[in-house]
Amino acid sequence: MVETSQPVALKEWAVTVQSLAAGELIVVMRKGGIIEETRDFRLLRPSFYLMPAFEHQREELLKESYQGRIAGTLEGWSRDAESMTLNAYAEAVEDIEVYDSETLDRIFGEHIWTETFAEERLKWKKKNPLHVLLLRVYKLDHPVEVPMRPAYTGCKSWVVLEDGVPATGMTPVLSDEQFEQAADRIRELLQG
C-alpha cells in the first residue's frame, strides 16, 4: 500500500466515468493494470477521484445501451494534452471479490461491459478475483484541471495526483436512498 498525503485517482474508461457521474452506474469491475506494481488490483484508498482514461475504450466491449458514447468522450481529448479534467469523486463502499461465472452473470444488468468481455476479465489471471466495487459517486461542483504527468499514462489502475487538487465542493449523484437501494440490489444479486 502506497502511503501518501497526496490525492489519488482511479483510472477508468471515460465512458464509464461519464455513466457513473450521471448516476447510471454504481459498479466498476477491476482485475488490475498490466503495469501495476503487483499486476493485481487492490483498493489503494477508500475514496478517490475518477480519472477518465481514453486509450483502451472500445465500442464492441460495451453493452448496446452504452455504445455510441465513446466518440463524445473523445471530444477535445488529445494524447498530447497538457492537462486532464476531473469532474467526479468516489467512495468505495464495498469491494466484493468474484471468482466464478455464475456470480458474475447475476450482476450482468449492473455494469457497462458485454457478457463476453466481463467473462474474459474474470478468466484473466484466473486465480485472482474480479473486484466488483460499489461506488458512491459525487459530481464535483466545479471541474478541476490537473496537469497531465508522464506517471499518469499507461495501463494502471491508480495514479497519485502529484500536483494535488484544488478544493471544490461535491454533490452525490444519487440520494442516500437511491444509492442504498441500488447497493442492496447488487448485494442481493451477488448472494444469489
C-alpha positions in Angstrom: 0.0 0.0 0.0 1.4 3.4 -1.0 1.2 5.9 1.8 0.9 9.4 0.7 -1.0 12.5 1.7 -1.5 13.4 -2.0 -4.8 12.7 -3.5 -5.2 9.6 -5.8 -7.3 8.8 -8.8 -8.7 5.6 -10.1 -8.2 5.4 -13.9 -11.4 4.2 -15.6 -12.7 4.4 -19.2 -14.1 7.8 -19.8 -17.4 6.4 -20.9 -17.6 4.6 -17.6 -16.7 7.7 -15.6 -19.4 9.6 -17.5 -22.0 6.9 -16.7 -21.0 6.9 -13.0 -21.2 10.7 -12.8 -24.7 10.6 -14.4 -25.9 8.1 -11.8 -26.5 5.4 -14.3 -24.0 3.0 -12.6 -22.6 2.4 -9.1 -20.3 -0.5 -10.1 -16.9 -0.8 -11.7 -15.1 -4.1 -12.0 -11.3 -4.4 -11.9 -8.6 -7.0 -12.3 -5.5 -4.8 -12.3 -3.5 -2.9 -14.9 -0.7 -4.5 -16.9 1.9 -2.2 -15.4 0.5 -2.3 -11.9 3.2 -2.8 -9.3 1.8 -6.1 -8.3 -0.2 -6.7 -11.5 -3.2 -7.4 -9.2 -5.9 -4.9 -8.3 -6.1 -3.7 -4.7 -8.1 -0.8 -3.3 -5.4 1.8 -2.7 -7.7 4.2 -0.8 -11.4 4.1 0.2 -12.0 7.4 -1.6 -10.5 8.9 -4.8 -11.0 11.0 -7.9 -12.2 9.2 -11.1 -9.7 9.9 -13.9 -11.1 9.3 -17.4 -8.9 7.1 -19.5 -9.4 7.2 -23.3 -6.9 4.8 -24.9 -8.5 1.4 -24.4 -12.2 2.2 -24.7 -13.8 0.1 -27.5 -17.4 0.1 -28.5 -17.7 -3.6 -29.0 -16.8 -4.2 -25.3 -19.7 -2.1 -24.2 -23.3 -3.3 -23.8 -25.5 -2.0 -26.6 -27.2 0.7 -24.4 -23.7 2.3 -23.8 -22.4 2.0 -27.3 -22.2 5.2 -29.3 -21.0 7.2 -26.3 -17.2 6.9 -26.7 -17.0 9.5 -29.5 -18.5 12.1 -27.2 -15.8 11.3 -24.5 -13.1 11.9 -27.1 -14.2 15.5 -28.0 -11.4 17.8 -27.0 -9.1 14.9 -25.9 -5.6 14.5 -27.2 -2.7 12.1 -26.3 -0.5 15.2 -26.0 -2.9 17.1 -23.7 -1.1 19.1 -21.0 -3.9 18.8 -18.5 -6.7 16.5 -17.5 -10.2 17.4 -16.3 -11.6 15.6 -13.3 -15.3 16.0 -12.6 -16.1 13.1 -10.3 -15.1 11.7 -6.9 -16.0 8.3 -5.4 -16.1 6.4 -2.2 -15.7 2.6 -2.4 -18.5 1.5 -0.2 -17.7 -2.2 -0.8 -15.0 -4.3 -2.6 -16.6 -7.6 -3.5 -14.4 -10.4 -4.9 -16.0 -12.5 -7.6 -14.4 -15.8 -8.6 -17.0 -17.6 -10.7 -19.1 -17.0 -13.9 -22.4 -17.7 -12.1 -21.9 -14.9 -9.6 -20.8 -12.6 -12.4 -23.8 -13.4 -14.5 -26.2 -12.4 -11.7 -25.0 -8.8 -11.9 -25.0 -8.5 -15.7 -27.5 -5.7 -15.6 -25.4 -3.6 -13.2 -22.2 -2.9 -15.2 -21.2 -1.5 -18.6 -19.4 -4.4 -20.1 -20.6 -7.0 -22.6 -21.1 -10.6 -21.2 -18.1 -11.8 -23.3 -15.8 -9.0 -22.1 -16.8 -9.4 -18.4 -16.1 -13.2 -18.7 -12.7 -12.5 -20.3 -11.8 -10.2 -17.5 -12.9 -12.8 -14.9 -10.8 -15.5 -16.6 -7.7 -13.4 -17.0 -5.3 -14.5 -14.2 -7.9 -17.0 -13.1 -6.7 -17.5 -9.6 -7.2 -13.8 -8.8 -10.7 -12.4 -8.2 -12.6 -9.8 -10.3 -13.1 -6.9 -7.9 -16.7 -5.5 -8.0 -16.5 -2.0 -6.4 -19.7 -0.4 -5.2 -19.1 3.3 -5.6 -20.8 6.2 -4.0 -20.1 8.8 -6.7 -20.0 12.6 -6.3 -20.0 15.2 -9.1 -17.5 18.0 -8.4 -19.3 21.4 -8.2 -16.5 22.8 -10.4 -14.5 20.5 -12.8 -10.8 20.5 -11.8 -8.0 20.8 -14.3 -4.8 19.0 -13.2 -1.5 18.9 -15.1 -1.0 15.7 -17.1 2.1 13.9 -15.9 4.0 11.0 -17.6 3.3 8.9 -14.5 -0.4 9.1 -15.2 -0.2 7.3 -18.5 -0.2 3.6 -19.2 -2.3 0.7 -18.2 -2.6 1.1 -14.4 -5.4 1.5 -12.0 -4.1 4.2 -9.7 -2.3 7.4 -10.1 -1.1 9.7 -7.3 -2.0 13.3 -8.3 1.4 14.8 -7.9 0.3 18.4 -8.0 -2.6 18.0 -5.6 -6.2 19.0 -6.5 -7.8 22.4 -5.7 -10.6 22.2 -3.2 -14.1 22.2 -4.6 -17.5 21.1 -3.3 -19.2 18.0 -4.5 -22.7 16.6 -4.6 -23.7 13.0 -4.6 -25.1 11.9 -7.9 -27.7 9.7 -6.2 -29.6 10.4 -3.0 -28.8 8.3 0.1 -32.0 6.3 -0.5 -31.3 5.8 -4.2 -27.8 4.7 -3.5 -28.7 2.2 -0.8 -31.5 0.7 -2.9 -29.0 0.1 -5.8 -26.3 -1.2 -3.5 -28.7 -3.6 -1.7 -30.0 -4.8 -5.1 -26.4 -5.6 -6.2 -25.5 -7.3 -2.9 -28.7 -9.5 -3.1 -27.8 -10.4 -6.7 -24.3 -11.4 -5.8 -25.5 -13.6 -2.9 -27.9 -15.3 -5.3 
